[in-house]
Amino acid sequence: MANQTILLLGGTGYIGQAFARELQRRKQPFTLLSRNEVDYSRFDVFLNFLKTNQPAFVINAAGYTGKPNVDAAETERAEALLGNALLPQTIAHACAALNIPWGHVSSGCIYSGAKVVTYGRERVEPDLTRPDLHALVEKSPQAIHGFSETDRPNFSFRRPPCSFYSGTKALGEEAIAGLGQSYIWRLRIPFDEFDSGRNYLSKLQRYPKVYDNVNSVSHRADFANACLDLWERRAPFGIYNVTNPGFVTAHQVVATIQKILKPKRTFEFWSSDAEFYKKAAKAPRSNCVLDVSKLLATGVKIRPVEEALEDSLRNWEPE
Ligand SMILES: NC(=O)c1ccc[n+]([C@@H]2O[C@H](COP(=O)([O-])OP(=O)(O)OC[C@H]3O[C@@H](n4cnc5c(N)ncnc54)[C@H](OP(=O)(O)O)[C@@H]3O)[C@@H](O)[C@H]2O)c1
């Protein structure tokens, strides 16, 4: 591996593939490493690999997500902790020992809700499904502000209730905080134009009933692009929320799907949180709005959420 080469961990995964595509597009030399070839989750193995190959930068797109959804983490707890808390810690220590900069794919799911500003006062509202807040989202979206990188996670083991998955993602961020030279890139609900069981736009089209909530979301290629831009620009290391600016409700996304794809089916929504959690979900779900001012202030460009969603649907490629 030459000195300009980037090492990509988790390149076999849904997000790792987006990094691989973007690196190829940029003609950036990179090596994709899978645990099958080298078990990078073992400190000694990974450190030796780094010593031998000396990559210029490491991308950690590896982690445990839970299949078919985050409920799996409620029972596969060891695997979730290994993939989301211990793995980043291992990578952080190995990279710090050799002074290698790196970036870690984290998640916005360590927050719930948004910051709401009314009558000049800001407060955190963890549940935007409450009827009065839902009405505010529709009528005065400017009153809804995203969590910034300096806000403490409010959906984590330290601030329960949370899902086990979210708990491990927050723990992962804590485990690497202040260690070496690293970016923490927070992704949220990936989507794009490629129909897939992992794509939010596909999921919405396949759910028998849709759960309505308010979220910031990340176009997969836009995300990988912005993360790589941060490194290319040598933006200061640290945490960055990397979502398409803005936020959407599931209702709005479904309406856009109906407008552009004109599916034959009709869409039904769960009538309440209680019904959703009784019939369709086990662990509490994170739904949240993230602020991306810090990312934009570096000069990195990323499309507004409405544009990224419409564009994905106009270029939709069925599976
Ligand atoms: N997809 C989402 O909705 C989403 C949203 C926000 C954040 N994220 C974060 O983005 C990262 C990548 O997610 P993804 O959706 O691309 O996941 P994925 O499709 O399941 O791929 C993850 C890859 O990580 C590697 N890996 C290493 N340790 C693992 C472990 N203990 N358990 C499972 N896989 C492990 C595997 O690659 P090898 O075995 O080949 O090395 C696997 O292919 C994760 O950290 C996830 O938390 C994902």
The ligand as a Tripos MOL2 file, in Angstrom:
@<TRIPOS>MOLECULE
LIG
   48    52     1     0     0
SMALL
NO_CHARGES

@<TRIPOS>ATOM
      1 N1        -27.3240    1.8080    7.5930 N.am      1 LIG1
      2 C1        -27.8250    2.6800    8.4500 C.2       1 LIG1
      3 O1        -29.0430    2.9080    8.5070 O.2       1 LIG1
      4 C2        -26.9030    3.4770    9.3440 C.ar      1 LIG1
      5 C3        -27.3610    4.6810    9.9060 C.ar      1 LIG1
      6 C4        -26.4990    5.4160   10.7270 C.ar      1 LIG1
      7 C5        -25.2240    4.9300   10.9950 C.ar      1 LIG1
      8 N2        -24.8210    3.7420   10.4500 N.ar      1 LIG1
      9 C6        -23.4850    3.2330   10.7860 C.3       1 LIG1
     10 O2        -22.7360    3.0460    9.5950 O.3       1 LIG1
     11 C7        -21.8410    1.9650    9.7620 C.3       1 LIG1
     12 C8        -21.9860    1.0170    8.5760 C.3       1 LIG1
     13 O3        -23.3200    0.5600    8.5280 O.3       1 LIG1
     14 P1        -23.8490   -0.3230    7.3090 P.3       1 LIG1
     15 O4        -25.2960   -0.0480    7.1960 O.co2     1 LIG1
     16 O5        -22.9770   -0.1420    6.1320 O.co2     1 LIG1
     17 O6        -23.6510   -1.7780    7.9160 O.3       1 LIG1
     18 P2        -23.4950   -3.1770    7.1370 P.3       1 LIG1
     19 O7        -24.0670   -3.0830    5.7620 O.co2     1 LIG1
     20 O8        -24.0100   -4.2130    8.0540 O.co2     1 LIG1
     21 O9        -21.9200   -3.3460    6.9860 O.3       1 LIG1
     22 C9        -21.0780   -3.2140    8.0710 C.3       1 LIG1
     23 C10       -19.7700   -3.9160    7.8000 C.3       1 LIG1
     24 O10       -19.0100   -3.8170    8.9870 O.3       1 LIG1
     25 C11       -18.1550   -4.9450    9.1010 C.3       1 LIG1
     26 N3        -18.1560   -5.3270   10.5280 N.ar      1 LIG1
     27 C12       -17.1040   -5.2220   11.3670 C.ar      1 LIG1
     28 N4        -17.4160   -5.5830   12.5980 N.ar      1 LIG1
     29 C13       -18.6990   -5.9510   12.5640 C.ar      1 LIG1
     30 C14       -19.6000   -6.4590   13.5310 C.ar      1 LIG1
     31 N5        -19.2240   -6.6770   14.7900 N.pl3     1 LIG1
     32 N6        -20.8650   -6.7260   13.1420 N.ar      1 LIG1
     33 C15       -21.2560   -6.5210   11.8780 C.ar      1 LIG1
     34 N7        -20.4530   -6.0480   10.9040 N.ar      1 LIG1
     35 C16       -19.1780   -5.7710   11.2520 C.ar      1 LIG1
     36 C17       -18.6210   -5.9920    8.1160 C.3       1 LIG1
     37 O11       -17.6360   -6.0500    7.1120 O.3       1 LIG1
     38 P3        -16.5230   -7.1860    7.0230 P.3       1 LIG1
     39 O12       -16.9530   -8.3160    7.9050 O.co2     1 LIG1
     40 O13       -16.4870   -7.5430    5.5590 O.co2     1 LIG1
     41 O14       -15.2290   -6.5770    7.4400 O.co2     1 LIG1
     42 C18       -19.9090   -5.4150    7.5150 C.3       1 LIG1
     43 O15       -20.0030   -5.6270    6.1400 O.3       1 LIG1
     44 C19       -22.1670    1.3340   11.1220 C.3       1 LIG1
     45 O16       -21.2630    1.8080   12.0890 O.3       1 LIG1
     46 C20       -23.5570    1.8630   11.4280 C.3       1 LIG1
     47 O17       -23.7980    1.9540   12.8090 O.3       1 LIG1
     48 C21       -25.6130    3.0230    9.6150 C.ar      1 LIG1
@<TRIPOS>BOND
     1     1     2 1
     2     2     3 2
     3     2     4 1
     4     4     5 ar
     5     4    48 ar
     6     5     6 ar
     7     6     7 ar
     8     7     8 ar
     9     8     9 1
    10     8    48 ar
    11     9    10 1
    12     9    46 1
    13    10    11 1
    14    11    12 1
    15    11    44 1
    16    12    13 1
    17    13    14 1
    18    14    15 2
    19    14    16 1
    20    14    17 1
    21    17    18 1
    22    18    19 2
    23    18    20 1
    24    18    21 1
    25    21    22 1
    26    22    23 1
    27    23    24 1
    28    23    42 1
    29    24    25 1
    30    25    26 1
    31    25    36 1
    32    26    27 ar
    33    26    35 ar
    34    27    28 ar
    35    28    29 ar
    36    29    30 ar
    37    29    35 ar
    38    30    31 1
    39    30    32 ar
    40    32    33 ar
    41    33    34 ar
    42    34    35 ar
    43    36    37 1
    44    36    42 1
    45    37    38 1
    46    38    39 2
    47    38    40 1
    48    38    41 1
    49    42    43 1
    50    44    45 1
    51    44    46 1
    52    46    47 1
@<TRIPOS>SUBSTRUCTURE
     1 LIG1         1 GROUP 0 **** ****
